[in-house]
Amino acid sequence: MKVFVVNCGSSSLKFQLIDSETEAVLAKGLCERIGIEGSQLVYSPAGKDKITTVSPMPDHKEAIRLVLAALTDAENGVVKSLDEIGAVGHRIVHGGEKFASATVITEDVLKAIEEVSELAPLHNPANLIGIRACQSLMPTTPMVAVFDTAFHQTMPEKAYLYAIPHEYYDKYKLRRYGFHGTSHSYVSKRCADIMGQPYENLRLIVCHLGNGGSVSAVQNGKCVDTSMGLTPLEGLVMGTRAGDIDAAILEFIAHKEGKNIDEIMTILNKKSGMLGLSGVSSDSRDIEDGYNKGDKLCVQTMEVYTYRVAKYIGAYVAAMNGVDAICFTAGIGENSAKIRSMVCEYLGYLGVQLDEEANHKRGEEIMISTADSKTKVYVIPTNEELAIARETVALVK
Ligand code: ADP
């Protein structure tokens, strides 16, 4: 079956068309600047050069119409007609407590996604627009919602409750949800496969280090804790997000700088993290360049960043009373040997021994600890689109 995987943001749309039998990506691409001046579609059919089309996209429906036209184009398309697409898998950011797994989209499901939108006001409405647009252009094709939060729904209360008045959980469901669930699930399962051991018998820690970053503890095949919280702002130092801070900092900045809550949230979401610490960039490659040149703030940024990851690993070792393997994934986790090595320097107490040669290989699933390292360490490239396609096929077949 050919599965159209859609990841709809407020002004962007990423997609892949995946053949579920071979798991090959037939085409992929990105619509940018939807609803604003200068919208464009970047379309990459497999084995051919990418094609950039500048075309007005006043809304997501027009963006999806253009994508579907590209996929069926006589010259550069990869299917003859839309009938060849057997299902659509939609990435949905927040499923609240309603969704502990992927689900076939019905009117009731759409209503439920809408209801949890207040927990993710920037993301869920865009996801919903993407679903509606696909439904109107492919009215008979089954659609599946795959939630970023679902994998983490197995967390126990002690991990997901915040120590604030209980009424806020009762009234608004304010709690830890966690994100990147599709990635944590995919990578932890791959890790068990690579280790050749039953997923249900392992204690794994997955470090998804991308522009956004989160760590999760996966015990006996279930997520038991994760570093992101009610929103993707909590936890690690990220590209532009602060991660964990003392909440009193909000009050302090508000009074000292005369800022309102929206302005402060923008600072914590968009101007903090690596960017805020270094003053240089939100991109880890720029920070590493600065580090290598001895730039003091970049050195500090690398230290704060890797120390935070190491602290979460330590916390999750405690939560699971041990760990069998630690996995690195996503843009930084897959590509930065330096950051992996700096994190692993903290893990001597786990008997981690890094194989520096393996650690410098790129783009493959690989064990980067030595064969006799007590705790194993892996790099496992994530593949959220493939995971979404698999879940979609499983539900519509
Ligand atoms: P997201 O999906 O959250 O936007 P990614 O997983 O693509 O983020 O990760 C983006 C981060 O990965 C950036 O900080 C970038 O610097 C880093 N990254 C990507 N490629 C490389 C590389 N070749 N070497 C080091 N870091 C890289």
Boltz pocket constraint, residues with backbone or C-beta under 6 A from the ligand:
constraints:
  - pocket:
      binder: B
      contacts: [[A, 209], [A, 210], [A, 211], [A, 212], [A, 239], [A, 282], [A, 283], [A, 284], [A, 285], [A, 286], [A, 330], [A, 331], [A, 332], [A, 335], [A, 336]]
      max_distance: 6.0
